[in-house]
Amino acid sequence: MNERRRLTGIVKSNKMMKTVVVEVKRTYRHPLYGKVVHTSMRVKAQDDLECQIGDEVRVVETRPLSREKRWAVEEILKRGGQSIEIVEGV
């Protein structure tokens, strides 16, 4: 392995070409007040694996690929996209 940061998040948008928006949520306890704080950040990531909305992915830090892209999708951990079941009616 290498020293690059890796984050896990959910794909929120895949409308761009070879780019997905991944929302990374973080929960921590405030150092002074002790209250639980929930934060989230959205990062744009290079997508060569054809991710769908709702997939849980791991993104890895890379060199700047464009003005806003500094992350790349490393692997898809869980498929959570829009899976539509076809049910035969009566």
MDTraj code that builds the backbone (N, CA, C; nanometers):
import mdtraj as md
import numpy as np

residues = "MET ASN GLU ARG ARG ARG LEU THR GLY ILE VAL LYS SER ASN LYS MET MET LYS THR VAL VAL VAL GLU VAL LYS ARG THR TYR ARG HIS PRO LEU TYR GLY LYS VAL VAL HIS THR SER MET ARG VAL LYS ALA GLN ASP ASP LEU GLU CYS GLN ILE GLY ASP GLU VAL ARG VAL VAL GLU THR ARG PRO LEU SER ARG GLU LYS ARG TRP ALA VAL GLU GLU ILE LEU LYS ARG GLY GLY GLN SER ILE GLU ILE VAL GLU GLY VAL".split()
xyz = np.array([
    [0.0849, -0.1195, 0.0000],
    [0.0000, 0.0000, 0.0000],
    [0.0883, 0.1243, 0.0000],
    [0.0243, 0.2361, -0.0240],
    [0.0981, 0.3613, -0.0233],
    [0.0365, 0.4569, 0.0777],
    [0.0864, 0.5785, 0.0832],
    [0.0475, 0.6746, 0.1858],
    [-0.0741, 0.7599, 0.1483],
    [-0.1402, 0.7296, 0.0390],
    [-0.2530, 0.8114, -0.0047],
    [-0.3733, 0.7939, 0.0879],
    [-0.4476, 0.9034, 0.1050],
    [-0.5689, 0.8961, 0.1870],
    [-0.6773, 0.8202, 0.1119],
    [-0.7515, 0.7425, 0.1854],
    [-0.8640, 0.6688, 0.1292],
    [-0.9868, 0.6989, 0.2127],
    [-1.0978, 0.7310, 0.1440],
    [-1.2225, 0.7621, 0.2109],
    [-1.3331, 0.6758, 0.1512],
    [-1.4351, 0.6485, 0.2324],
    [-1.5490, 0.5703, 0.1877],
    [-1.6718, 0.6594, 0.1848],
    [-1.7487, 0.6515, 0.0764],
    [-1.8667, 0.7357, 0.0655],
    [-1.9688, 0.6778, -0.0307],
    [-2.0771, 0.7523, -0.0481],
    [-2.1884, 0.7115, -0.1327],
    [-2.1909, 0.7994, -0.2579],
    [-2.2113, 0.7388, -0.3746],
    [-2.2197, 0.8132, -0.5003],
    [-2.3532, 0.8864, -0.5033],
    [-2.3490, 1.0194, -0.5200],
    [-2.4695, 1.1013, -0.5237],
    [-2.5064, 1.1452, -0.6644],
    [-2.4083, 1.1542, -0.7547],
    [-2.4366, 1.1972, -0.8907],
    [-2.3355, 1.1335, -0.9850],
    [-2.3850, 1.0912, -1.1017],
    [-2.2961, 1.0370, -1.2054],
    [-2.3303, 1.0948, -1.3422],
    [-2.3759, 1.2201, -1.3441],
    [-2.4228, 1.2813, -1.4681],
    [-2.3102, 1.3371, -1.5547],
    [-2.1890, 1.3443, -1.5010],
    [-2.0763, 1.3948, -1.5784],
    [-2.0038, 1.2788, -1.6450],
    [-1.9245, 1.3100, -1.7453],
    [-1.8503, 1.2065, -1.8155],
    [-1.7271, 1.1688, -1.7340],
    [-1.7169, 1.0413, -1.6947],
    [-1.6049, 0.9859, -1.6184],
    [-1.5811, 1.0569, -1.4854],
    [-1.6858, 1.1167, -1.4285],
    [-1.6749, 1.1848, -1.2998],
    [-1.7994, 1.1532, -1.2176],
    [-1.7783, 1.1253, -1.0892],
    [-1.8902, 1.1056, -0.9975],
    [-1.8722, 1.1978, -0.8780],
    [-1.9838, 1.2326, -0.8155],
    [-1.9806, 1.3094, -0.6919],
    [-2.0037, 1.2114, -0.5786],
    [-1.9090, 1.2059, -0.4851],
    [-1.9152, 1.1126, -0.3731],
    [-1.9308, 1.1927, -0.2451],
    [-2.0302, 1.1568, -0.1630],
    [-2.0515, 1.2225, -0.0347],
    [-1.9895, 1.1365, 0.0745],
    [-1.8942, 1.1959, 0.1465],
    [-1.8245, 1.1275, 0.2547],
    [-1.8748, 1.1855, 0.3862],
    [-1.9316, 1.0986, 0.4714],
    [-1.9835, 1.1437, 0.6000],
    [-1.8852, 1.1077, 0.7093],
    [-1.8761, 1.1964, 0.8092],
    [-1.7823, 1.1777, 0.9200],
    [-1.8535, 1.2144, 1.0485],
    [-1.8391, 1.1316, 1.1507],
    [-1.8983, 1.1561, 1.2816],
    [-1.7856, 1.1563, 1.3841],
    [-1.7825, 1.2615, 1.4666],
    [-1.6794, 1.2688, 1.5703],
    [-1.7349, 1.3439, 1.6896],
    [-1.6671, 1.3339, 1.8007],
    [-1.7074, 1.4012, 1.9224],
    [-1.6302, 1.5329, 1.9334],
    [-1.6997, 1.6418, 1.9638],
    [-1.6374, 1.7728, 1.9747],
    [-1.5362, 1.7699, 2.0892],
    [-1.4144, 1.8207, 2.0662],
    [-1.3101, 1.8072, 2.1682],
    [-1.3390, 1.8815, 2.2985],
    [-1.4091, 1.9943, 2.2927],
    [-1.4344, 2.0714, 2.4149],
    [-1.5697, 2.0384, 2.4767],
    [-1.6732, 2.0363, 2.3952],
    [-1.8084, 2.0228, 2.4482],
    [-1.8580, 1.8790, 2.4548],
    [-1.7924, 1.7883, 2.3852],
    [-1.8296, 1.6481, 2.3924],
    [-1.9510, 1.6098, 2.3107],
    [-2.0097, 1.7037, 2.2400],
    [-2.1274, 1.6751, 2.1582],
    [-2.0857, 1.5998, 2.0322],
    [-2.1708, 1.5089, 1.9877],
    [-2.1435, 1.4351, 1.8656],
    [-2.1758, 1.5244, 1.7462],
    [-2.0792, 1.5397, 1.6572],
    [-2.0923, 1.6275, 1.5417],
    [-2.0910, 1.5417, 1.4153],
    [-2.1870, 1.5676, 1.3260],
    [-2.1938, 1.4982, 1.1979],
    [-2.1568, 1.5975, 1.0887],
    [-2.0574, 1.5644, 1.0079],
    [-2.0198, 1.6485, 0.8958],
    [-2.0158, 1.5633, 0.7697],
    [-2.0317, 1.6289, 0.6560],
    [-2.0195, 1.5583, 0.5292],
    [-1.9511, 1.6509, 0.4301],
    [-1.8788, 1.5894, 0.3383],
    [-1.8184, 1.6675, 0.2314],
    [-1.8414, 1.5931, 0.1011],
    [-1.8547, 1.6695, -0.0051],
    [-1.8744, 1.6123, -0.1372],
    [-1.7471, 1.6327, -0.2174],
    [-1.6981, 1.5252, -0.2751],
    [-1.5780, 1.5322, -0.3581],
    [-1.6113, 1.4804, -0.4968],
    [-1.5440, 1.5364, -0.5958],
    [-1.5564, 1.4864, -0.7329],
    [-1.4432, 1.3871, -0.7552],
    [-1.4773, 1.2726, -0.8130],
    [-1.3796, 1.1655, -0.8293],
    [-1.3829, 1.1112, -0.9718],
    [-1.2661, 1.0711, -1.0204],
    [-1.2536, 1.0071, -1.1508],
    [-1.3179, 0.8693, -1.1434],
    [-1.4046, 0.8378, -1.2398],
    [-1.4794, 0.7128, -1.2371],
    [-1.4497, 0.6323, -1.3620],
    [-1.3682, 0.5269, -1.3471],
    [-1.3414, 0.4360, -1.4574],
    [-1.4163, 0.3044, -1.4398],
    [-1.4919, 0.2901, -1.3308],
    [-1.5603, 0.1645, -1.2997],
    [-1.7098, 0.1690, -1.3273],
    [-1.7608, 0.2800, -1.3837],
    [-1.9022, 0.2956, -1.4165],
    [-1.9901, 0.2806, -1.2925],
    [-1.9709, 0.3682, -1.1948],
    [-2.0500, 0.3669, -1.0715],
    [-2.1904, 0.4191, -1.0990],
    [-2.2845, 0.3722, -1.0202],
    [-2.4223, 0.4167, -1.0269],
    [-2.4569, 0.4932, -0.9000],
    [-2.5646, 0.5702, -0.9039],
    [-2.6083, 0.6459, -0.7869],
    [-2.6472, 0.5479, -0.6775],
    [-2.5976, 0.5717, -0.5567],
    [-2.6273, 0.4861, -0.4431],
    [-2.5197, 0.3845, -0.4121],
    [-2.4214, 0.3691, -0.4991],
    [-2.3131, 0.2746, -0.4727],
    [-2.2242, 0.3249, -0.3603],
    [-2.1757, 0.2324, -0.2790],
    [-2.0775, 0.2674, -0.1759],
    [-1.9399, 0.2404, -0.2353],
    [-1.8550, 0.3441, -0.2398],
    [-1.7255, 0.3329, -0.3067],
    [-1.6138, 0.3792, -0.2143],
    [-1.4923, 0.3354, -0.2470],
    [-1.3727, 0.3854, -0.1791],
    [-1.2983, 0.4734, -0.2780],
    [-1.2701, 0.5986, -0.2378],
    [-1.1965, 0.6906, -0.3234],
    [-1.0563, 0.7092, -0.2665],
    [-0.9617, 0.7327, -0.3550],
    [-0.8217, 0.7479, -0.3158],
    [-0.7714, 0.8815, -0.3698],
    [-0.6852, 0.9441, -0.2930],
    [-0.6275, 1.0731, -0.3285],
    [-0.5352, 1.0568, -0.4499],
    [-0.5419, 1.1509, -0.5456],
    [-0.4563, 1.1459, -0.6639],
    [-0.3996, 1.2845, -0.6913],
    [-0.3235, 1.2932, -0.7964],
    [-0.2767, 1.4235, -0.8428],
    [-0.3970, 1.4991, -0.8980],
    [-0.3883, 1.6309, -0.9123],
    [-0.5010, 1.7048, -0.9702],
    [-0.5293, 1.6592, -1.1133],
    [-0.6539, 1.6147, -1.1360],
    [-0.6942, 1.5675, -1.2683],
    [-0.7665, 1.6757, -1.3465],
    [-0.8293, 1.7694, -1.2767],
    [-0.8947, 1.8836, -1.3387],
    [-0.9017, 1.9921, -1.2322],
    [-0.9818, 2.0947, -1.2567],
    [-0.9877, 2.2060, -1.1628],
    [-1.0401, 2.1625, -1.0259],
    [-1.1353, 2.0700, -1.0233],
    [-1.1958, 2.0294, -0.8967],
    [-1.1743, 1.8830, -0.8614],
    [-1.1172, 1.8035, -0.9519],
    [-1.1017, 1.6599, -0.9274],
    [-0.9642, 1.6279, -0.8705],
    [-0.9634, 1.5744, -0.7468],
    [-0.8391, 1.5313, -0.6839],
    [-0.8510, 1.3908, -0.6268],
    [-0.9566, 1.3194, -0.6615],
    [-0.9838, 1.1863, -0.6092],
    [-1.0171, 1.0931, -0.7252],
    [-0.9987, 0.9631, -0.7032],
    [-1.0343, 0.8626, -0.8036],
    [-1.1022, 0.7468, -0.7321],
    [-1.2007, 0.6861, -0.7978],
    [-1.2691, 0.5705, -0.7411],
    [-1.1748, 0.4512, -0.7481],
    [-1.1455, 0.3932, -0.6315],
    [-1.0544, 0.2792, -0.6250],
    [-1.1299, 0.1470, -0.6416],
    [-1.2428, 0.1347, -0.5694],
    [-1.3222, 0.0138, -0.5840],
    [-1.4655, 0.0398, -0.5391],
    [-1.5542, -0.0426, -0.5882],
    [-1.6952, -0.0361, -0.5483],
    [-1.7140, -0.1384, -0.4375],
    [-1.7530, -0.0903, -0.3191],
    [-1.7689, -0.1788, -0.2053],
    [-1.9045, -0.2470, -0.2039],
    [-2.0103, -0.1733, -0.2393],
    [-2.1443, -0.2295, -0.2368],
    [-2.2277, -0.1619, -0.3439],
    [-2.2969, -0.2417, -0.4225],
    [-2.3858, -0.1868, -0.5242],
    [-2.5165, -0.1471, -0.4574],
    [-2.5570, -0.0225, -0.4782],
    [-2.6813, 0.0241, -0.4190],
    [-2.7622, 0.1053, -0.5161],
    [-2.7340, 0.0889, -0.6440],
    [-2.8013, 0.1683, -0.7455],
    [-2.9482, 0.1344, -0.7581],
    [-3.0129, 0.1997, -0.8511],
    [-3.1544, 0.1776, -0.8716],
    [-3.1738, 0.0416, -0.9384],
    [-3.1982, -0.0602, -0.8572],
    [-3.2269, -0.1926, -0.9105],
    [-3.3774, -0.2104, -0.9111],
    [-3.4340, -0.2250, -1.0293],
    [-3.5789, -0.2356, -1.0437],
    [-3.6129, -0.3818, -1.0680],
    [-3.6951, -0.4384, -0.9796],
    [-3.7362, -0.5774, -0.9962],
    [-3.8598, -0.5822, -1.0852],
    [-3.8596, -0.6737, -1.1774],
    [-3.9751, -0.6925, -1.2640],
    [-4.0603, -0.8027, -1.2034],
    [-4.1809, -0.7667, -1.1635],
    [-4.2709, -0.8618, -1.1012],
    [-4.3843, -0.8893, -1.1983],
    [-4.4054, -1.0165, -1.2266],
    [-4.5133, -1.0531, -1.3180],
    [-4.6457, -1.0439, -1.2442],
    [-4.7363, -0.9670, -1.2984],
    [-4.8657, -0.9453, -1.2348],
    [-4.9636, -1.0593, -1.2606],
    [-5.0728, -1.0537, -1.1900],
    [-5.1756, -1.1580, -1.2038],
    [-5.2689, -1.1241, -1.3162],
])
top = md.Topology()
chain = top.add_chain()
for i, resn in enumerate(residues, 1):
    res = top.add_residue(resn, chain, resSeq=i)
    for name in ("N", "CA", "C"):
        top.add_atom(name, md.element.get_by_symbol(name[0]), res)
traj = md.Trajectory(xyz[None], top)
